[in-house]
């Protein structure tokens, strides 16, 4: 399995939610609504989830092992950092 495309949409007006992300896998599957979150231990990747009737959340898609999760996090957080570094501050626009 190979991540073939990562699209990052940075969010500026939320202190914890930093970006929405879409990932393309093997040029044949798209996973939308991943999120880059600024957590207590730094940035992490949140997989797409839906709210259940009892108020809890359940992942819609997620890696089944640690190696695959690390691959997703490396790819997504790398692209997130590129997107953020490429942006100019609001005052400079």
N, C-alpha and C positions, 0 to 999 in steps of 0.2 A: 504494500500500500504506500502511496506517495501523495503528499499534499501538493497539488499542482497550482493552486492560486489562493491567495488570502486577500480579502478586501476589508479594509479597516475604515470605519467612520468615527473619528474622534468626537467626544462629547465634552463641551467646555463648561456647562452650567450645573454639573453634578459633582459633589466632592468625592464620591466613591465610585460611581459608574464612569469609566474613562473612555469606553468605545463600544460600539456594536461591530460585530465581525461576521463575515460570510467566508466559509472555507469550501474550496472545491477539492475533491479527492479523486485521484486517478482520471481526471477529465471526464468523470461520468456521474458523480454524486455531489450535490451541493447541500451544505448544512448552514442554515441561516440562524440568526439571533443568538450567536455566542456573544459573551460580554467579557470585556476586560474590566476587572474590579480592583480597586485599591483597598486591600484588606489590611488587617492589623499587622501582618507579616510581609507586606509589599503587594505587588501586582500578582493577580492570578486569573486564570481563565475559568469562566462559568459557562457550562454547557446550556443549550436551550432547554427550557422547562415549561411546564404548564401547571396552572393552579388547579388543584383537585377540589372536590366538593367540601372536604373537611378543612380547607384552608392551607394544607401543606402543598409543597411543590414536588413534582416528579420530573426527572430528566426525560426529554423526548428522545435524545440521542446522546450517547456518551461512550468514551473508550472503555474497553473491557479489561485493560491491563495498564500497569504503570508505565511501561515502555511507550505505548501508544499515546497515553496522556502527555508524557514528556515531549513526544514529537509534536503534538498539537500545540502545547504551551510554548515550546521553542519557536515554532513557525509563527504563531499568532503574536506573541509578545515581541519578537524580533520585528515584525512588520508594524506593530503598534509604535515601537520606539522610532522607527524610520519615519512614520507618519507624523509623529509629534515633533521630532527634531526638524522636519522639513517645514513646519508651520511657523509663520511669523507671529510675534505677540500681537494681540488685538490693537494695541496702540500704534503699531508700525504699519497696519494695513491701510 
